[in-house]
Amino acid sequence: MFGYFLLFILLFFSGFLYGGESQEFIKSINFNPILEDKKDYSPEDYAYFHELSAWANNHMLILEEDNKLLGLKDGICRAIPPEGFSFKLTIDVSHKRPVYLYLDVTRYKSINSKNVSVSPRTLSIYVNQNLKQKIYFDGKRNYLNGKLLKGNRLVPINLDPVEFMDGNLRIKLVPDVSMGVNRFWGIWDVFYTYNKE
C-alpha cells in the first residue's frame, strides 16, 4: 500500500514540475520531403535551388537564395500549386506574448529590365483566415504590401495573442491564378519567434 502511495506522490510531482514541458510545439517547418517524411508527393511539389535557378535564368531572372536564418537553409522549396498551399504551426498560449512569424518565399529579380519574360504575379498570405501580407512580383522586382522587398529578406508577420488563442497558426498561401497558373511561387521554410529577427 505504501508503494502505491509513493508512486502516486512521484507521478503527481513529476506532472506538476514538468507538465508544461512535455508538449511539443511546431515552431518551424523546413519544407523538404525527407524531413517531412512525405512518401506520396508529386515530383512537382518540391524543387531544388539549382532547378529553380535554371528556370529563372531561362526567363531572364535571378533567383534569390534560401535564407540561412535559424539554420533552415537547404535549397529545397515547396512549390505552391494554383489552388494554394496550407500548413500549421503551434504555439504555447501560456506565454501570452506577441509572435513574429517569418516566411522564406521564393523571390526573383530581373537580369535585364528591358526583356521581361514573366508576367506580374501576386501571392496572398493568410493566417487563421485573415489576410496578413501580399507579395507582388512586377516582372522585375518583389514588393511586400507596396514596398520593395530587397534580396532574400524574409516576409515578416506580427501576431498578437488574440489572433492565436487556440494555439494554432493556420497559414495558407494563395497565388493569384488570373496572372498565371504555373507554380511560380514557392516557400523554402517558415518559423516564428518571440523576438524580432
One Martini backbone bead per residue (centre of mass of N, CA, C, O) as a GRO file, in nm:
protein
  197
    1MET     BB    1   0.058   0.063  -0.021
    2PHE     BB    2   0.302   0.252   0.006
    3GLY     BB    3   0.393   0.223  -0.294
    4TYR     BB    4   0.143   0.365  -0.421
    5PHE     BB    5   0.176   0.632  -0.274
    6LEU     BB    6   0.461   0.697  -0.384
    7LEU     BB    7   0.386   0.688  -0.682
    8PHE     BB    8   0.178   0.914  -0.674
    9ILE     BB    9   0.369   1.137  -0.576
   10LEU     BB   10   0.567   1.123  -0.814
   11LEU     BB   11   0.362   1.177  -1.042
   12PHE     BB   12   0.252   1.444  -0.941
   13PHE     BB   13   0.527   1.605  -0.932
   14SER     BB   14   0.616   1.554  -1.223
   15GLY     BB   15   0.367   1.692  -1.346
   16PHE     BB   16   0.405   1.969  -1.208
   17LEU     BB   17   0.701   2.029  -1.309
   18TYR     BB   18   0.667   1.906  -1.635
   19GLY     BB   19   0.394   1.956  -1.787
   20GLY     BB   20   0.484   2.209  -1.975
   21GLU     BB   21   0.730   2.039  -2.131
   22SER     BB   22   0.602   1.787  -2.294
   23GLN     BB   23   0.499   1.963  -2.509
   24GLU     BB   24   0.498   2.000  -2.851
   25PHE     BB   25   0.604   2.250  -3.084
   26ILE     BB   26   0.549   2.408  -3.395
   27LYS     BB   27   0.803   2.647  -3.502
   28SER     BB   28   0.892   2.486  -3.769
   29ILE     BB   29   0.951   2.463  -4.137
   30ASN     BB   30   1.121   2.241  -4.358
   31PHE     BB   31   1.072   2.209  -4.688
   32ASN     BB   32   1.100   1.853  -4.697
   33PRO     BB   33   1.035   1.530  -4.780
   34ILE     BB   34   1.223   1.397  -4.568
   35LEU     BB   35   1.159   1.562  -4.307
   36GLU     BB   36   0.835   1.514  -4.355
   37ASP     BB   37   0.778   1.221  -4.455
   38LYS     BB   38   0.719   1.205  -4.770
   39LYS     BB   39   0.571   0.955  -4.995
   40ASP     BB   40   0.308   1.105  -5.168
   41TYR     BB   41   0.457   1.288  -5.379
   42SER     BB   42   0.511   1.515  -5.616
   43PRO     BB   43   0.769   1.629  -5.808
   44GLU     BB   44   0.628   1.932  -5.822
   45ASP     BB   45   0.630   2.005  -5.504
   46TYR     BB   46   0.946   2.012  -5.542
   47ALA     BB   47   1.252   2.225  -5.528
   48TYR     BB   48   1.558   2.315  -5.637
   49PHE     BB   49   1.769   2.565  -5.672
   50HIS     BB   50   1.896   2.480  -5.950
   51GLU     BB   51   1.624   2.451  -6.097
   52LEU     BB   52   1.510   2.739  -6.049
   53SER     BB   53   1.754   2.890  -6.161
   54ALA     BB   54   1.731   2.785  -6.452
   55TRP     BB   55   1.449   2.892  -6.504
   56ALA     BB   56   1.513   3.188  -6.448
   57ASN     BB   57   1.735   3.227  -6.667
   58ASN     BB   58   1.534   3.157  -6.907
   59HIS     BB   59   1.362   3.435  -6.788
   60MET     BB   60   1.555   3.669  -6.696
   61LEU     BB   61   1.636   3.560  -6.400
   62ILE     BB   62   1.691   3.582  -6.042
   63LEU     BB   63   1.746   3.377  -5.773
   64GLU     BB   64   1.699   3.381  -5.453
   65GLU     BB   65   1.815   3.266  -5.172
   66ASP     BB   66   1.806   3.078  -4.918
   67ASN     BB   67   1.768   3.142  -4.601
   68LYS     BB   68   1.990   3.100  -4.304
   69LEU     BB   69   1.808   3.131  -4.084
   70LEU     BB   70   1.819   2.895  -3.823
   71GLY     BB   71   1.938   2.663  -4.021
   72LEU     BB   72   1.718   2.605  -4.282
   73LYS     BB   73   1.909   2.576  -4.508
   74ASP     BB   74   1.870   2.358  -4.833
   75GLY     BB   75   1.744   2.429  -5.129
   76ILE     BB   76   1.434   2.358  -5.060
   77CYS     BB   77   1.108   2.372  -5.205
   78ARG     BB   78   0.766   2.453  -5.190
   79ALA     BB   79   0.534   2.436  -5.412
   80ILE     BB   80   0.271   2.646  -5.527
   81PRO     BB   81  -0.028   2.587  -5.611
   82PRO     BB   82  -0.307   2.721  -5.754
   83GLU     BB   83  -0.488   2.639  -5.486
   84GLY     BB   84  -0.272   2.625  -5.280
   85PHE     BB   85  -0.116   2.636  -4.938
   86SER     BB   86  -0.116   2.441  -4.632
   87PHE     BB   87  -0.034   2.506  -4.278
   88LYS     BB   88   0.106   2.434  -3.937
   89LEU     BB   89   0.140   2.598  -3.628
   90THR     BB   90   0.249   2.593  -3.279
   91ILE     BB   91   0.145   2.734  -2.953
   92ASP     BB   92   0.218   2.865  -2.641
   93VAL     BB   93  -0.036   3.037  -2.470
   94SER     BB   94   0.099   3.098  -2.184
   95HIS     BB   95   0.277   3.347  -2.274
   96LYS     BB   96   0.121   3.597  -2.387
   97ARG     BB   97   0.267   3.676  -2.669
   98PRO     BB   98   0.399   3.794  -2.922
   99VAL     BB   99   0.446   3.705  -3.270
  100TYR     BB  100   0.705   3.618  -3.514
  101LEU     BB  101   0.653   3.570  -3.847
  102TYR     BB  102   0.843   3.371  -4.095
  103LEU     BB  103   0.884   3.386  -4.453
  104ASP     BB  104   1.046   3.185  -4.713
  105VAL     BB  105   1.027   3.297  -5.023
  106THR     BB  106   1.029   3.313  -5.344
  107ARG     BB  107   1.267   3.519  -5.529
  108TYR     BB  108   1.288   3.771  -5.789
  109LYS     BB  109   1.501   3.908  -6.052
  110SER     BB  110   1.601   4.099  -6.304
  111ILE     BB  111   1.849   4.112  -6.542
  112ASN     BB  112   1.661   4.268  -6.766
  113SER     BB  113   1.425   4.518  -6.785
  114LYS     BB  114   1.365   4.493  -7.105
  115ASN     BB  115   1.342   4.152  -7.075
  116VAL     BB  116   1.043   4.052  -6.991
  117SER     BB  117   0.900   3.703  -6.944
  118VAL     BB  118   0.721   3.769  -6.685
  119SER     BB  119   0.443   3.798  -6.537
  120PRO     BB  120   0.269   3.918  -6.306
  121ARG     BB  121   0.257   3.846  -5.942
  122THR     BB  122   0.057   3.700  -5.668
  123LEU     BB  123   0.078   3.663  -5.300
  124SER     BB  124  -0.121   3.535  -5.045
  125ILE     BB  125  -0.132   3.575  -4.678
  126TYR     BB  126  -0.271   3.355  -4.438
  127VAL     BB  127  -0.396   3.386  -4.093
  128ASN     BB  128  -0.657   3.258  -3.973
  129GLN     BB  129  -0.819   3.386  -4.239
  130ASN     BB  130  -0.616   3.633  -4.251
  131LEU     BB  131  -0.497   3.888  -4.420
  132LYS     BB  132  -0.139   3.985  -4.403
  133GLN     BB  133  -0.005   3.942  -4.697
  134LYS     BB  134   0.147   4.086  -5.007
  135ILE     BB  135   0.297   3.963  -5.297
  136TYR     BB  136   0.474   4.137  -5.564
  137PHE     BB  137   0.545   4.068  -5.909
  138ASP     BB  138   0.644   4.283  -6.193
  139GLY     BB  139   0.906   4.128  -6.350
  140LYS     BB  140   1.157   4.252  -6.158
  141ARG     BB  141   1.020   4.275  -5.864
  142ASN     BB  142   0.961   4.278  -5.513
  143TYR     BB  143   0.657   4.322  -5.316
  144LEU     BB  144   0.542   4.449  -4.990
  145ASN     BB  145   0.280   4.623  -4.965
  146GLY     BB  146   0.439   4.826  -5.189
  147LYS     BB  147   0.723   4.736  -5.091
  148LEU     BB  148   1.038   4.674  -5.129
  149LEU     BB  149   1.191   4.347  -5.162
  150LYS     BB  150   1.498   4.269  -5.057
  151GLY     BB  151   1.634   4.011  -5.151
  152ASN     BB  152   1.634   3.745  -4.890
  153ARG     BB  153   1.405   3.840  -4.735
  154LEU     BB  154   1.174   3.813  -4.508
  155VAL     BB  155   0.840   3.753  -4.423
  156PRO     BB  156   0.663   3.952  -4.206
  157ILE     BB  157   0.455   3.866  -3.905
  158ASN     BB  158   0.247   4.013  -3.675
  159LEU     BB  159   0.124   3.866  -3.360
  160ASP     BB  160  -0.137   3.840  -3.152
  161PRO     BB  161  -0.277   3.645  -2.910
  162VAL     BB  162  -0.578   3.678  -3.027
  163GLU     BB  163  -0.490   3.519  -3.307
  164PHE     BB  164  -0.402   3.237  -3.110
  165MET     BB  165  -0.587   3.105  -2.872
  166ASP     BB  166  -0.557   2.786  -2.974
  167GLY     BB  167  -0.239   2.752  -3.079
  168ASN     BB  168  -0.284   2.831  -3.392
  169LEU     BB  169  -0.121   2.844  -3.722
  170ARG     BB  170  -0.301   2.900  -4.011
  171ILE     BB  171  -0.153   2.864  -4.325
  172LYS     BB  172  -0.209   3.047  -4.639
  173LEU     BB  173  -0.116   3.014  -4.984
  174VAL     BB  174  -0.220   3.247  -5.253
  175PRO     BB  175  -0.243   3.255  -5.580
  176ASP     BB  176  -0.289   3.442  -5.870
  177VAL     BB  177  -0.436   3.284  -6.144
  178SER     BB  178  -0.480   3.528  -6.345
  179MET     BB  179  -0.142   3.544  -6.378
  180GLY     BB  180  -0.101   3.232  -6.353
  181VAL     BB  181  -0.075   2.857  -6.316
  182ASN     BB  182   0.191   2.817  -6.228
  183ARG     BB  183   0.476   2.742  -6.009
  184PHE     BB  184   0.616   3.022  -5.906
  185TRP     BB  185   0.574   2.974  -5.615
  186GLY     BB  186   0.755   2.943  -5.296
  187ILE     BB  187   0.876   2.758  -4.996
  188TRP     BB  188   1.134   2.703  -4.782
  189ASP     BB  189   1.039   2.843  -4.497
  190VAL     BB  190   0.923   2.845  -4.142
  191PHE     BB  191   0.884   3.077  -3.856
  192TYR     BB  192   0.894   3.153  -3.499
  193THR     BB  193   0.905   3.425  -3.259
  194TYR     BB  194   0.945   3.646  -2.965
  195ASN     BB  195   1.154   3.792  -3.151
  196LYS     BB  196   1.299   4.005  -3.346
  197GLU     BB  197   1.501   3.956  -3.650
   0.00000   0.00000   0.00000
